[in-house]
Every structure is written in C-alpha cells, then in structure tokens.
Amino acid sequence: MSGGAAGAPKPLPSSGPKSLREMPHPLATSSSEEMGPALTPSPDLLLPRSIADKDLSLPNGTPVDTSSPASSSSLLNRLQLDDDLDGETRDLFVTVDDPKKHVCTMETYITYRVTTKTTRAEFDLPEYSVRRRYQDFDWLRNKLEESQPTHLIPPLPEKFVVKGVVDRFSEEFVETRRKALDKFLKRITDHPVLSFNEHFNVFLTAKDLNAYKKQGMALLSKMGESVKYVTGGYKLRSRPLEFAAIGEYLDTFSLKLGTIDRIAQRIIKEQLEYLVELREYGPVYSTWGGLEVELAEPLEGVSACIGNCCTALEELSEDMSEDFLPVLREYILYSESMKNVLKKRDQVQAEYEAKLEAVALKKEERPKVPTDVEKCQDRVECFNADLKADMERWQNNKRQDFRQLLMGMADKNIQYYEKCLTAWESIIPLLQDKPETK
C-alpha cells in the first residue's frame, strides 16, 4: 500500500468468523478433508462498542473503514507464498553431521559440520562446508525472529541439561542434538521465505561467523523494527475469532502433548528400572542349573531367554528415547513459538486499532488517512497472511511427522514383543517331557 494514497483503507475480504469447533482438535485423527479448510481469510477487526456503534469518519467527511486492512503488496506476497507452498522447488539442501569435541583452556564444546548444496543465484558457490556450535544456531534463530517477526521460526532443542542426569558430551546426547539441529535447518530450508533470509545465507557460508557477529549487518527489515520497538502500551480489544481459535488450539495441543511427554518419560524410566532387575534375574537360573543336573538344560534355556528379552527391551527404550521423545519436545516448543508470533500479531493489531480510533476522533481537518496508520494497516495484513500460511504449513508438517512417529512406535513395539515371543517359544521344547529311552 503506498504511503501517500488518499482516502480510507479498503477492507480485507472476509469469509466470516471461524468457529472454535471448526479448528482441528489436537492429536485427533485427521484427514485432508478434515484439516484442509482449517484456515480462512481474516475476519474484520473489532473495535469497542462505543466506537463500533457509530459510523466513523474524518472531519472532511471521508469514511474510516475499521475492518482488517488490505495491502496489494502484502496480498501479492501472500499469493507468492501460497504458490511456493503448492509447487515447492528443492534447490537448497542442508545437512548437519560430523560432531567434534573441542577442549580449550576456558571451555569445552561441540561443533557440527554444516554442509550446503544449492543452485540458487544468491550463493556464490554450489557447495559449502562450515563448522558451527550450538550458540551459532541460537544466534541464527534470534536473527530470524528479529528480521522475520511475522513468520513462525522453528524451535531449537533446549540448551541446558540437568547436571548429573544427562552428560552433554556423551555420544547419545550429541547424536540426539545433531538430529535436532539438522531438522531445525531443514525446516528453515523448506520455508519459502526464511530460506532466503540473508542471516541464513551468512550462517551457511561464512567461514568465520564470529567476525560477522561482531561486525553486524543491520539487516533488520522495516517490519522487524516496527514490531521490535512497539512498547506494548496498546491493549488489544478483541482478537478476531479465527486467531482466537488458533490460540485455543495451541493451548490445548501443548497441554495434551506435555502430558504425553511426561507419561512417556515415566514409562521409559520404569522400563530401564525393569531392565536392571531383569539383568539380575536371568543369571540366577544359570547358576541354579549348575546345581540341578536334570534341570540344567531348561534352566539355561530360561536364562538365555531372559537375556534375549533384556536386549529387546533395551533396544525399545533406546528407540523411544532417541526417536519418540525428541519429536514431542520439538512440537511443544513449536507451539510456544507459534504463540509468540500470535502475541506479536495481537500487538500490531492493537496499535492499529488505537491509531485508527485516534484518527476518527480528531477534530482538525485532514485530507487523507495518515501514512503511519496505513503502514500499521499493512503490518496487520502482513501478519495475518504470514501467520495463517505458516500455520497451514505447520499443520501439514505435524500430520506427516506424527503419522510417521506413531507408525514407527507401533512397529518398534511389535518387533519387541515378537522378539520376546520367539525367545520364550524357543525354550518350550526344552521343558516338554522327553520319551524315556529303553
């Protein structure tokens, strides 16, 4: 929308408010038919009753429209974003591997190799290989939040671990973190906007990222600056129903997932405690067999059977810890990230409402809507479009990830019980009565 355009801003076309019941329920079975229409164009912004009950107009008679703003430029971006979602092109590939431990005088840390292959014109070379540590990934995420405030930034795995419980330099922990960092970069790579961010380009290509951090590039967009410096003095009167529905969905989703996460951790802890007992249980049969000549063979069989069950249970617990729990944690953090974007959207809408009301109540003559109101209007529209597009993308990823996760969990449990069944069936012939030889 041009800053000097005369006249009141035009309303954003709306298909009406969306009922909370129409939002897909967290963790419910979903099909493309159920999830497809989850997001619709933004409903009208709501002003307080004292303002909404009367027709607002500027002193020169120009009516002031109080509905959600429409911007030709932001709508064009929305269409481009949707086109990218429909026909995604893969011209950027990033992997995280080869963790290495560095021991220095002041600290010990892990770095990971980040390899990039691309055909994009924004990159000088077709392939890059750099080493990054966790705090570099954290820097990248912060820069993305600053420069792309209207978009959902994928979460990073938590930095801190409880001392004495998890060794952050153990092979298991490092590998789990490597997988999470790899997924973090792949989420960004697959995004039609974030993947073109200049900070992301620098992260993938700069040999000395620390020098870049100190120098800085001051690449905050105008959108980023406008959101960053909003003081929060504006209070949102009413969140549009479709965004209220998204907020309630995220609250319920994170609550359900948090409960599953806690119970899953408890189950794994109890499995490991059971495994300790099982490992002590098996050898007892073996030592007993040394005292019972006639029962030696079946007792040894029972001991070996329990040993096989121990191995199967250990594999199941490892799979749950390394593959199941990290996905739960990622999506809990993902929902928190989405909530933060929703709060930023609310803050910009509140600013727009306040400025719109101030314009309507002005006494002096004004030939046109002030430029700052139009800019604020554009920001609201941009937030609405980007947030809904990212929500749809997130829902698609979630369905795919959880379908794969639950199928994998079912498969691992089937394998575990099949191994236990095979082990116990193998000792049945040893326990059956054998015909006496004459």
VEXDREN-2710 file (C-alpha; in Angstrom, 1 decimal):
% VEXDREN-2710
k/r/px/py/pz
1/MET/0.0/0.0/0.0
2/SER/1.5/3.3/-0.9
3/GLY/2.1/5.7/2.0
4/GLY/0.5/8.8/0.2
5/ALA/-2.6/7.1/-1.2
6/ALA/-5.7/9.3/-0.5
7/GLY/-8.8/8.0/1.0
8/ALA/-9.6/5.5/3.7
9/PRO/-8.1/2.0/3.5
10/LYS/-10.2/-0.8/1.9
11/PRO/-11.4/-3.7/4.0
12/LEU/-9.9/-7.2/3.7
13/PRO/-12.5/-9.5/2.1
14/SER/-13.7/-11.9/4.8
15/SER/-15.5/-15.2/4.7
16/GLY/-16.8/-14.6/8.1
17/PRO/-15.5/-15.6/11.6
18/LYS/-14.4/-19.1/12.2
19/SER/-15.9/-21.1/15.0
20/LEU/-13.6/-22.7/17.6
21/ARG/-15.3/-26.0/16.8
22/GLU/-14.1/-25.9/13.3
23/MET/-10.5/-25.9/14.4
24/PRO/-8.9/-29.5/14.2
25/HIS/-8.6/-30.9/17.7
26/PRO/-5.1/-31.6/18.9
27/LEU/-4.0/-35.2/18.5
28/ALA/-7.3/-36.2/16.9
29/THR/-7.2/-38.4/13.8
30/SER/-7.2/-36.1/10.8
31/SER/-7.7/-36.5/7.1
32/SER/-7.1/-34.0/4.3
33/GLU/-10.8/-33.3/4.3
34/GLU/-10.9/-32.5/8.0
35/MET/-7.7/-30.4/8.1
36/GLY/-7.9/-28.7/4.7
37/PRO/-10.3/-25.8/5.4
38/ALA/-8.8/-25.1/8.9
39/LEU/-7.7/-21.5/7.9
40/THR/-9.8/-18.8/6.2
41/PRO/-9.2/-15.2/5.4
42/SER/-9.1/-12.8/8.3
43/PRO/-12.4/-11.6/9.8
44/ASP/-13.0/-7.9/10.4
45/LEU/-11.1/-6.3/13.2
46/LEU/-13.4/-5.5/16.1
47/LEU/-13.5/-2.0/17.7
48/PRO/-15.0/-1.4/21.2
49/ARG/-18.8/-1.0/21.3
50/SER/-18.5/2.8/22.0
51/ILE/-16.7/3.2/18.7
52/ALA/-18.2/0.4/16.6
53/ASP/-21.8/1.6/17.3
54/LYS/-21.3/4.8/15.3
55/ASP/-20.0/5.4/11.8
56/LEU/-16.5/6.7/11.9
57/SER/-15.4/9.4/9.5
58/LEU/-12.7/12.0/9.2
59/PRO/-13.7/15.7/9.6
60/ASN/-13.7/16.1/5.9
61/GLY/-16.4/13.5/5.6
62/THR/-14.2/10.6/4.4
63/PRO/-15.5/7.4/6.0
64/VAL/-13.0/5.4/8.0
65/ASP/-13.2/1.7/7.5
66/THR/-12.5/-0.3/10.6
67/SER/-12.1/-3.7/9.0
68/SER/-8.9/-5.6/8.6
69/PRO/-6.6/-3.7/6.2
70/ALA/-5.7/-4.9/2.7
71/SER/-2.4/-4.2/1.0
72/SER/-1.8/-5.0/-2.6
73/SER/1.9/-5.7/-1.9
74/SER/1.2/-7.9/1.1
75/LEU/-1.6/-9.7/-0.7
76/LEU/0.8/-10.3/-3.6
77/ASN/3.4/-11.8/-1.1
78/ARG/0.6/-14.0/0.2
79/LEU/-0.2/-15.3/-3.3
80/GLN/3.5/-15.9/-3.9
81/LEU/3.8/-17.7/-0.6
82/ASP/0.9/-19.9/-1.4
83/ASP/2.3/-20.7/-4.8
84/ASP/5.5/-21.8/-3.2
85/LEU/3.6/-24.0/-0.9
86/ASP/1.8/-25.7/-3.7
87/GLY/4.7/-26.1/-6.1
88/GLU/7.7/-26.3/-3.8
89/THR/11.1/-26.4/-5.6
90/ARG/14.0/-28.1/-4.0
91/ASP/17.1/-26.1/-4.9
92/LEU/18.7/-25.9/-1.4
93/PHE/19.9/-28.9/0.6
94/VAL/21.5/-28.6/4.1
95/THR/22.8/-31.4/6.4
96/VAL/24.3/-31.4/9.9
97/ASP/26.8/-34.1/10.7
98/ASP/30.3/-35.0/12.0
99/PRO/30.1/-33.7/15.6
100/LYS/33.6/-32.9/17.1
101/LYS/34.6/-32.2/20.6
102/HIS/36.8/-29.1/21.2
103/VAL/38.7/-28.8/24.5
104/CYS/40.0/-25.3/25.2
105/THR/41.5/-23.6/28.2
106/MET/38.3/-21.7/29.1
107/GLU/35.7/-24.2/27.8
108/THR/34.8/-27.5/26.2
109/TYR/32.2/-27.5/23.4
110/ILE/30.9/-29.5/20.4
111/THR/30.9/-28.3/16.8
112/TYR/28.9/-29.8/13.9
113/ARG/29.7/-29.7/10.2
114/VAL/27.0/-27.9/8.2
115/THR/27.1/-28.9/4.5
116/THR/25.1/-26.9/1.9
117/LYS/24.4/-27.8/-1.7
118/THR/22.5/-25.3/-3.8
119/THR/21.7/-24.0/-7.3
120/ARG/20.4/-20.6/-6.1
121/ALA/21.8/-17.4/-7.5
122/GLU/22.1/-15.9/-4.1
123/PHE/25.1/-18.2/-3.3
124/ASP/28.5/-17.7/-4.9
125/LEU/29.4/-21.4/-4.8
126/PRO/27.3/-24.6/-5.4
127/GLU/28.6/-26.2/-2.2
128/TYR/29.7/-25.0/1.3
129/SER/31.0/-26.8/4.4
130/VAL/31.4/-24.9/7.7
131/ARG/31.5/-25.8/11.3
132/ARG/29.1/-24.4/13.8
133/ARG/28.4/-24.8/17.5
134/TYR/25.1/-24.6/19.4
135/GLN/25.4/-20.9/20.2
136/ASP/25.7/-20.2/16.4
137/PHE/22.4/-21.9/15.8
138/ASP/20.9/-19.9/18.6
139/TRP/22.3/-16.7/17.0
140/LEU/20.7/-17.6/13.7
141/ARG/17.3/-18.2/15.3
142/ASN/17.4/-14.9/17.2
143/LYS/18.3/-13.1/13.9
144/LEU/15.4/-14.8/12.1
145/GLU/13.0/-13.7/14.8
146/GLU/14.2/-10.1/14.6
147/SER/14.1/-9.9/10.8
148/GLN/11.1/-12.1/10.1
149/PRO/8.7/-11.3/13.0
150/THR/5.6/-12.3/11.1
151/HIS/6.8/-15.8/10.5
152/LEU/7.0/-18.9/12.6
153/ILE/10.6/-19.7/13.4
154/PRO/11.4/-23.4/14.0
155/PRO/12.5/-24.2/17.6
156/LEU/15.9/-25.3/18.7
157/PRO/16.5/-28.1/21.2
158/GLU/16.9/-26.9/24.7
159/LYS/20.4/-25.7/25.5
160/PHE/20.6/-26.6/29.2
161/VAL/20.6/-30.1/30.6
162/VAL/20.4/-31.2/34.3
163/LYS/23.8/-31.9/35.6
164/GLY/24.3/-35.5/36.8
165/VAL/21.3/-36.7/34.8
166/VAL/22.5/-36.1/31.2
167/ASP/26.1/-35.9/30.0
168/ARG/26.1/-33.3/27.3
169/PHE/29.3/-34.8/25.8
170/SER/28.0/-38.4/25.7
171/GLU/27.6/-39.9/22.3
172/GLU/23.9/-40.4/22.8
173/PHE/23.2/-36.8/23.8
174/VAL/25.4/-35.4/21.0
175/GLU/23.7/-37.5/18.4
176/THR/20.2/-36.5/19.6
177/ARG/21.2/-32.9/19.5
178/ARG/22.7/-33.3/16.0
179/LYS/19.4/-34.7/14.7
180/ALA/17.5/-31.8/16.2
181/LEU/19.9/-29.2/14.7
182/ASP/19.7/-31.0/11.4
183/LYS/15.9/-30.8/11.5
184/PHE/16.0/-27.2/12.6
185/LEU/18.0/-26.2/9.4
186/LYS/15.8/-28.4/7.2
187/ARG/12.7/-26.6/8.5
188/ILE/14.2/-23.3/7.5
189/THR/15.4/-24.6/4.2
190/ASP/12.0/-25.8/3.3
191/HIS/10.4/-22.4/4.1
192/PRO/9.7/-20.2/1.0
193/VAL/10.6/-17.0/2.9
194/LEU/13.0/-17.9/5.7
195/SER/15.3/-19.9/3.4
196/PHE/16.1/-16.6/1.5
197/ASN/17.0/-14.7/4.7
198/GLU/20.4/-13.0/4.5
199/HIS/21.3/-14.1/8.0
200/PHE/20.6/-17.7/7.0
201/ASN/22.9/-17.3/4.0
202/VAL/25.7/-16.0/6.1
203/PHE/25.2/-18.8/8.6
204/LEU/25.6/-21.4/5.8
205/THR/28.5/-19.8/4.0
206/ALA/30.7/-17.6/6.3
207/LYS/33.9/-19.3/7.4
208/ASP/34.3/-17.0/10.4
209/LEU/30.9/-16.4/11.8
210/ASN/32.2/-14.7/14.9
211/ALA/33.7/-11.9/12.9
212/TYR/30.4/-11.4/11.2
213/LYS/28.6/-11.3/14.6
214/LYS/30.9/-8.6/15.8
215/GLN/30.7/-6.6/12.7
216/GLY/26.9/-7.0/12.2
217/MET/25.0/-6.1/9.1
218/ALA/22.0/-4.2/10.5
219/LEU/19.6/-6.2/8.2
220/LEU/16.5/-5.7/10.3
221/SER/13.6/-5.1/7.9
222/LYS/11.3/-2.2/8.5
223/MET/8.7/-4.8/9.6
224/GLY/11.1/-6.1/12.1
225/GLU/12.0/-2.7/13.5
226/SER/8.3/-1.7/13.8
227/VAL/7.5/-4.8/15.8
228/LYS/10.6/-4.7/17.9
229/TYR/10.1/-1.2/19.1
230/VAL/6.4/-1.4/19.9
231/THR/6.4/-0.8/23.7
232/GLY/3.3/-2.8/24.4
233/GLY/1.3/0.3/25.5
234/TYR/-1.6/-0.7/23.3
235/LYS/-4.1/-3.1/24.6
236/LEU/-6.0/-5.4/22.1
237/ARG/-9.7/-5.1/22.5
238/SER/-10.8/-8.3/20.8
239/ARG/-8.8/-10.9/18.9
240/PRO/-10.5/-12.0/15.7
241/LEU/-12.3/-15.3/16.1
242/GLU/-10.1/-17.3/13.7
243/PHE/-6.9/-16.2/15.6
244/ALA/-8.7/-16.8/18.9
245/ALA/-9.4/-20.3/17.7
246/ILE/-5.7/-20.8/16.8
247/GLY/-4.7/-19.6/20.2
248/GLU/-7.1/-22.0/22.0
249/TYR/-5.9/-24.9/19.7
250/LEU/-2.3/-24.2/20.6
251/ASP/-3.1/-24.1/24.3
252/THR/-4.9/-27.5/24.1
253/PHE/-2.3/-29.0/21.8
254/SER/0.7/-28.1/24.1
255/LEU/-1.2/-29.3/27.1
256/LYS/-2.0/-32.7/25.6
257/LEU/1.5/-33.1/24.2
258/GLY/3.0/-32.1/27.5
259/THR/1.0/-34.8/29.3
260/ILE/2.1/-37.4/26.8
261/ASP/5.7/-36.3/27.1
262/ARG/5.6/-36.6/30.9
263/ILE/4.0/-40.1/30.9
264/ALA/6.3/-41.3/28.1
265/GLN/9.3/-40.3/30.1
266/ARG/7.9/-42.0/33.2
267/ILE/7.3/-45.2/31.1
268/ILE/10.9/-45.2/29.8
269/LYS/12.3/-44.6/33.3
270/GLU/10.3/-47.6/34.6
271/GLN/11.4/-49.7/31.6
272/LEU/15.0/-49.0/32.4
273/GLU/14.4/-49.9/36.1
274/TYR/12.7/-53.1/35.0
275/LEU/15.7/-53.8/32.7
276/VAL/18.1/-53.6/35.7
277/GLU/16.1/-56.2/37.6
278/LEU/15.8/-58.4/34.5
279/ARG/19.5/-58.4/34.0
280/GLU/20.0/-59.7/37.6
281/TYR/17.1/-62.2/37.2
282/GLY/18.4/-64.2/34.2
283/PRO/21.8/-65.3/35.6
284/VAL/20.1/-66.8/38.7
285/TYR/18.6/-69.5/36.5
286/SER/22.1/-70.2/35.1
287/THR/23.7/-70.6/38.5
288/TRP/20.8/-72.8/39.7
289/GLY/21.3/-75.0/36.6
290/GLY/24.8/-75.8/37.9
291/LEU/23.2/-77.5/40.9
292/GLU/20.5/-79.4/39.1
293/VAL/21.8/-81.9/36.6
294/GLU/18.4/-83.0/35.3
295/LEU/17.1/-79.4/35.1
296/ALA/20.4/-77.8/33.8
297/GLU/19.3/-77.6/30.1
298/PRO/15.9/-76.0/30.6
299/LEU/17.2/-73.6/33.3
300/GLU/20.0/-72.5/31.0
301/GLY/17.3/-72.0/28.3
302/VAL/15.3/-69.8/30.6
303/SER/18.4/-67.7/31.4
304/ALA/19.2/-67.3/27.7
305/CYS/15.6/-66.4/27.0
306/ILE/15.6/-63.6/29.7
307/GLY/18.9/-62.3/28.2
308/ASN/17.2/-62.0/24.8
309/CYS/14.3/-60.2/26.3
310/CYS/16.7/-57.8/28.0
311/THR/18.3/-57.0/24.7
312/ALA/14.9/-56.4/23.1
313/LEU/13.8/-54.1/25.9
314/GLU/17.0/-52.1/25.8
315/GLU/16.5/-51.5/22.0
316/LEU/12.9/-50.5/22.6
317/SER/13.8/-48.0/25.3
318/GLU/16.6/-46.5/23.1
319/ASP/14.3/-46.1/20.2
320/MET/11.7/-44.3/22.4
321/SER/14.3/-42.0/23.9
322/GLU/16.0/-41.1/20.6
323/ASP/13.1/-41.1/18.2
324/PHE/9.9/-40.6/20.1
325/LEU/10.6/-38.1/22.9
326/PRO/12.5/-35.6/20.7
327/VAL/9.6/-35.2/18.4
328/LEU/7.3/-34.5/21.3
329/ARG/9.7/-31.9/22.7
330/GLU/10.1/-30.2/19.3
331/TYR/6.3/-29.8/18.9
332/ILE/5.9/-28.5/22.4
333/LEU/8.5/-25.8/21.7
334/TYR/6.9/-25.3/18.2
335/SER/3.6/-24.5/19.8
336/GLU/5.3/-21.9/22.1
337/SER/6.9/-20.3/19.1
338/MET/3.5/-20.0/17.3
339/LYS/2.0/-18.5/20.4
340/ASN/4.8/-15.8/20.4
341/VAL/4.0/-14.9/16.8
342/LEU/0.3/-14.7/17.7
343/LYS/1.1/-12.3/20.5
344/LYS/3.2/-10.1/18.1
345/ARG/0.2/-10.1/15.7
346/ASP/-2.1/-9.0/18.5
347/GLN/0.3/-6.2/19.5
348/VAL/0.4/-4.8/16.0
349/GLN/-3.4/-5.1/15.7
350/ALA/-3.8/-3.2/19.0
351/GLU/-1.5/-0.5/17.7
352/TYR/-3.6/-0.2/14.5
353/GLU/-6.9/-0.1/16.5
354/ALA/-5.5/2.7/18.7
355/LYS/-4.3/4.8/15.8
356/LEU/-7.5/4.3/13.8
357/GLU/-9.6/5.4/16.8
358/ALA/-7.3/8.4/17.3
359/VAL/-7.8/9.4/13.6
360/ALA/-11.5/9.1/13.9
361/LEU/-11.7/11.3/16.9
362/LYS/-9.5/14.1/15.6
363/LYS/-11.2/17.5/15.3
364/GLU/-9.0/19.2/12.8
365/GLU/-9.4/18.8/9.0
366/ARG/-7.3/16.0/7.4
367/PRO/-7.5/15.4/3.7
368/LYS/-6.3/11.8/3.9
369/VAL/-5.5/8.9/6.3
370/PRO/-2.2/9.5/8.0
371/THR/0.7/7.5/6.5
372/ASP/1.6/5.8/9.8
373/VAL/-2.0/4.4/10.0
374/GLU/-1.6/3.0/6.5
375/LYS/1.7/1.5/7.4
376/CYS/0.3/-0.1/10.6
377/GLN/-2.5/-1.4/8.4
378/ASP/-0.1/-3.1/6.1
379/ARG/1.7/-4.7/9.1
380/VAL/-1.6/-6.2/10.4
381/GLU/-2.4/-7.6/7.0
382/CYS/1.1/-9.0/6.6
383/PHE/0.9/-10.6/10.0
384/ASN/-2.5/-12.1/9.2
385/ALA/-1.4/-13.6/5.9
386/ASP/2.0/-14.9/7.0
387/LEU/0.7/-16.3/10.3
388/LYS/-2.1/-18.2/8.5
389/ALA/0.2/-19.5/5.8
390/ASP/2.8/-20.7/8.4
391/MET/0.0/-22.3/10.5
392/GLU/-1.1/-24.3/7.5
393/ARG/2.4/-25.3/6.7
394/TRP/2.9/-26.3/10.4
395/GLN/-0.2/-28.4/10.4
396/ASN/0.9/-30.2/7.3
397/ASN/4.3/-31.0/8.8
398/LYS/2.7/-32.0/12.0
399/ARG/0.4/-34.5/10.4
400/GLN/3.2/-36.0/8.4
401/ASP/5.6/-36.1/11.4
402/PHE/3.1/-37.7/13.8
403/ARG/1.9/-40.2/11.3
404/GLN/5.5/-41.3/10.8
405/LEU/6.2/-41.2/14.6
406/LEU/3.2/-43.3/15.6
407/MET/3.8/-45.8/12.8
408/GLY/7.4/-46.1/13.9
409/MET/6.4/-46.6/17.6
410/ALA/3.9/-49.3/16.7
411/ASP/6.5/-51.0/14.5
412/LYS/9.1/-50.9/17.3
413/ASN/6.6/-52.3/19.9
414/ILE/5.6/-55.1/17.5
415/GLN/9.3/-56.0/17.0
416/TYR/9.9/-56.0/20.7
417/TYR/7.0/-58.4/21.5
418/GLU/7.9/-60.6/18.6
419/LYS/11.4/-61.0/19.9
420/CYS/10.2/-61.8/23.4
421/LEU/7.7/-64.3/21.9
422/THR/10.4/-66.0/19.9
423/ALA/12.7/-66.2/22.9
424/TRP/10.0/-67.9/25.1
425/GLU/8.8/-70.2/22.4
426/SER/12.4/-71.4/21.9
427/ILE/12.6/-73.0/25.4
428/ILE/9.2/-74.8/25.2
429/PRO/10.8/-77.9/23.6
430/LEU/13.4/-78.0/26.5
431/LEU/10.6/-78.0/29.1
432/GLN/8.5/-80.8/27.4
433/ASP/8.7/-84.4/28.7
434/LYS/11.0/-86.4/26.6
435/PRO/10.2/-90.1/26.0
436/GLU/12.4/-92.4/28.2
437/THR/14.9/-94.5/26.3
438/LYS/14.7/-98.2/26.9
END
